[in-house]
């Protein structure tokens, strides 16, 4: 009887209500931020973290062509390391013997593939050039010359949007 | 009276919005947007290197005078010049200019822009610029020069930029 009275006098259990308003606020902010950074680019370009791309006011979109990436110590063609760079000089690329270099040979192979696949016009002889902004023209020029000799005279310089 | 008060009390009661479906939608949207988010926006500058080509000047209609601007990037100085088959050589020589940096830590790109605007105003059909950097000029400076050459206040100056090494 006494226990019954105690039970009756105890306040009724009310299930706690989850306060989700603040969580909603947070999610809304995240959603808006993500909507702004949403990218509808079909091609994803992975760039080595050592590379600092220059910033530019360029508005043109890049196209998914052959990618030549130059960091301060490496030269990539697509995802493959082609040569090392030491003190701004590409090891294995001589000014007098460009046609004997690995870069020239690999680019020529790509050129032949493109010709066979029928990729003609600008898209077929264009290279997306992603280069560290601290590199000197001497380094860049030797790569550009080799590429143009191998049949890729048109370039797209990859830059970051300002 | 009592009845009226109780009905008013019922009206003032807090309405609990059911946020759970919205939360569910957010939880689906956020991972999707996180996967497709890009925090660096990559853009491209189209350029080319000089190539041997047959002259097409005879086939083209001479609607307006076109000249090609040459910008030689030195260590601290810019040498601006031009060439054209359609303009008198003495006038072309008058366009020669050496732009030195006032501040040793900065590159004289603002002065270059002023000169390029003057040339563009005189020869509006011109659209090609050749950039010839010295070996020690860094890539960032070349890109900044290209930016100056291509746009100015949203109007195009010399959109066709050709990058070349020094010959000889």
Interface residues (C-beta under 8 A of the other chain):
Chain A: X17 X20 X21 X23 X24 X27 X28 X30 X31 X34 X35 X37 X38 X39 X40 X41 X44 X45 X53 X54 X55 X56 X57 X58 X59 X60 X61 X62 X63 X128 X131 X132 X133 X134 X135 X136 X137 X138 X140 X141 X144 X145 X148 X153 X154 X155 X156 X157 X158 X159 X160 X161
Chain B: X16 X19 X22 X23 X26 X29 X30 X33 X34 X36 X37 X38 X39 X40 X41 X42 X43 X44 X45 X46 X47 X48 X49 X51 X73 X133 X134 X135 X136 X137 X138 X139 X140 X142 X143 X144 X146 X147 X150 X151 X163 X165
